[in-house]
Amino acid sequence: MGLVVERMSDRPRPDEQMERLFADGWPAFITADQEVKRHIGSVRALFADLELVLIDSENVIVAAGWAVPLRWNGEPAGLPGGYTDSLARAVDGYRRGERPDTLVIAAAQVHPDQRGRGIAAELLTALCGLAEARGWARVIAPVRPTLKARYPLTPIEEFAAWTRADGAPMDPWIRTHWRLGARVIAVAPSSQTMTGTVAEWEAWSDMVFPASGDYVIPNGLATLHIDVDADERIYVEPNVWLRHI
Ligand SMILES: CC(C)(COP(=O)(O)OP(=O)(O)OC[C@H]1O[C@@H](n2cnc3c(N)ncnc32)[C@H](O)[C@@H]1OP(=O)(O)O)[C@@H](O)C(=O)NCCC(=O)NCCS
């Protein structure tokens, strides 16, 4: 399709393009991670050069993705706890003047009308190129497996190991990374923690929770535990660590 890679910050992006791009694919509760709220402003300001878009011949954004830099010793035990901890470690490392050696691909988004055409692979390749250009040795990603929402009761380590008959990972988003050479190196059982009141969870899920218990929620990778007597309900989202290089 002849897509061009740009930094998101290279020029103003029309609001309606951004709205269309992000119109679909994320549950409402994804923004309820308080730790992410604490760090996201710094992340966007400090690491704007690690935020890329792919644009078509009419200058329309068809995909966007961003990453953060940090130091990692290459050992699974030294990995961040997941997505949220990657942002915290990147900001903290930057403030301490640490030299990064690892790129963490934090998020990727393909325009809802353009999915299933391999554009995500182009985006991931462009993001991996950011590490190469800076001489960083490693590229990792805490991946949110898109099919996991259909299996919210399955432990993440079990899900991450599921393969198709041809040996490829069963999850389509893990598979896209895998085709580019990435491999599962660990799971992140507590990648993100979302908190909200029962009323907020009811609004985000479009469900009612009349009693205490565990509930399957739309697009939830794990179940939501409701305790009707507690002030705050906590949902912990698992991810899968993939390593590209
Ligand atoms: C995840 C995402 C980036 C993948 O982008 P993409 O360009 O569709 O990726 P690919 O073209 O490589 O497709 C990946 C696989 O998903 C499948 N797929 C893509 N869209 C699909 C859809 N709407 N329904 C079913 N399967 C779909 C493809 O067939 C492909 O499977 P294959 O290996 O059998 O070919 C995109 O779906 C998206 O933006 N989702 C919303 C945001 C998100 O979940 N991001 C990931 C977490 S950071």
PDBQT file of the ligand as one rigid body, heavy atoms in Angstrom, charges set to zero:
ROOT
HETATM    1  C1  LIG A 301      -4.104  -5.922  17.313  1.00  0.00    +0.000 C 
HETATM    2  C2  LIG A 301      -4.020  -5.113  16.012  1.00  0.00    +0.000 C 
HETATM    3  C3  LIG A 301      -2.989  -4.015  16.169  1.00  0.00    +0.000 C 
HETATM    4  C4  LIG A 301      -3.601  -6.078  14.893  1.00  0.00    +0.000 C 
HETATM    5  O1  LIG A 301      -3.540  -5.327  13.678  1.00  0.00    +0.000 OA
HETATM    6  P1  LIG A 301      -3.751  -6.011  12.236  1.00  0.00    +0.000 P 
HETATM    7  O2  LIG A 301      -3.159  -5.120  11.220  1.00  0.00    +0.000 OA
HETATM    8  O3  LIG A 301      -5.169  -6.421  12.090  1.00  0.00    +0.000 OA
HETATM    9  O4  LIG A 301      -2.841  -7.308  12.390  1.00  0.00    +0.000 OA
HETATM   10  P2  LIG A 301      -2.634  -8.451  11.320  1.00  0.00    +0.000 P 
HETATM   11  O5  LIG A 301      -3.089  -8.010   9.954  1.00  0.00    +0.000 OA
HETATM   12  O6  LIG A 301      -1.249  -8.931  11.508  1.00  0.00    +0.000 OA
HETATM   13  O7  LIG A 301      -3.634  -9.546  11.825  1.00  0.00    +0.000 OA
HETATM   14  C5  LIG A 301      -3.288 -10.339  12.905  1.00  0.00    +0.000 C 
HETATM   15  C6  LIG A 301      -4.163 -11.537  12.938  1.00  0.00    +0.000 C 
HETATM   16  O8  LIG A 301      -5.439 -11.141  13.446  1.00  0.00    +0.000 OA
HETATM   17  C7  LIG A 301      -6.439 -11.514  12.527  1.00  0.00    +0.000 C 
HETATM   18  N1  LIG A 301      -7.432 -10.458  12.514  1.00  0.00    +0.000 N 
HETATM   19  C8  LIG A 301      -7.207  -9.154  12.296  1.00  0.00    +0.000 A 
HETATM   20  N2  LIG A 301      -8.350  -8.480  12.384  1.00  0.00    +0.000 NA
HETATM   21  C9  LIG A 301      -9.286  -9.364  12.689  1.00  0.00    +0.000 A 
HETATM   22  C10 LIG A 301     -10.655  -9.272  12.955  1.00  0.00    +0.000 A 
HETATM   23  N3  LIG A 301     -11.304  -8.105  12.899  1.00  0.00    +0.000 N 
HETATM   24  N4  LIG A 301     -11.308 -10.399  13.253  1.00  0.00    +0.000 NA
HETATM   25  C11 LIG A 301     -10.661 -11.564  13.328  1.00  0.00    +0.000 A 
HETATM   26  N5  LIG A 301      -9.345 -11.712  13.110  1.00  0.00    +0.000 NA
HETATM   27  C12 LIG A 301      -8.675 -10.621  12.791  1.00  0.00    +0.000 A 
HETATM   28  C13 LIG A 301      -5.756 -11.624  11.199  1.00  0.00    +0.000 C 
HETATM   29  O9  LIG A 301      -6.424 -12.504  10.360  1.00  0.00    +0.000 OA
HETATM   30  C14 LIG A 301      -4.402 -12.149  11.584  1.00  0.00    +0.000 C 
HETATM   31  O10 LIG A 301      -4.463 -13.540  11.767  1.00  0.00    +0.000 OA
HETATM   32  P3  LIG A 301      -3.591 -14.507  10.799  1.00  0.00    +0.000 P 
HETATM   33  O11 LIG A 301      -2.309 -14.701  11.530  1.00  0.00    +0.000 OA
HETATM   34  O12 LIG A 301      -4.378 -15.734  10.740  1.00  0.00    +0.000 OA
HETATM   35  O13 LIG A 301      -3.431 -13.801   9.506  1.00  0.00    +0.000 OA
HETATM   36  C15 LIG A 301      -5.399  -4.513  15.646  1.00  0.00    +0.000 C 
HETATM   37  O14 LIG A 301      -6.354  -5.535  15.641  1.00  0.00    +0.000 OA
HETATM   38  C16 LIG A 301      -5.871  -3.417  16.599  1.00  0.00    +0.000 C 
HETATM   39  O15 LIG A 301      -5.546  -2.259  16.410  1.00  0.00    +0.000 OA
HETATM   40  N6  LIG A 301      -6.633  -3.790  17.638  1.00  0.00    +0.000 N 
HETATM   41  C17 LIG A 301      -7.123  -2.832  18.630  1.00  0.00    +0.000 C 
HETATM   42  C18 LIG A 301      -6.016  -2.391  19.571  1.00  0.00    +0.000 C 
HETATM   43  C19 LIG A 301      -5.263  -3.556  20.189  1.00  0.00    +0.000 C 
HETATM   44  O16 LIG A 301      -5.848  -4.520  20.684  1.00  0.00    +0.000 OA
HETATM   45  N7  LIG A 301      -3.936  -3.483  20.160  1.00  0.00    +0.000 N 
HETATM   46  C20 LIG A 301      -3.098  -4.533  20.691  1.00  0.00    +0.000 C 
HETATM   47  C21 LIG A 301      -2.781  -4.344  22.115  1.00  0.00    +0.000 C 
HETATM   48  S1  LIG A 301      -1.503  -3.125  22.309  1.00  0.00    +0.000 SA
ENDROOT
TORSDOF 0
